[in-house]
């Protein structure tokens, strides 16, 4: 599955799983390496960097921003192989 198709399916699943959330795409052209998606849910937020596979290459600064934003709130690399684990972790973070 292409990364864009995975991302589109993921956005739909996020909106179903976290009813009332806002999911928006972030602009890596503005900040190089910023994660793909910002999720706003109640008084929480998270970012997700979508990858086609667990072995997909990471672009410059992606590790930096995922780690930085994870210290602030919640941020992960997500791909079809780890999707369920990441979404379960996100659900736990949104409950805190």
Secondary structure, 3 states (H helix, E strand, C coil): CCHHHHHHHHHHHHHHHCCCCEEEECCCCCCCCCCCEEEEECCEEEEEEECCCCCCCCCCCHHHHHHHHHHHCCEEEECCCCHHHHHHHHHHHHHC
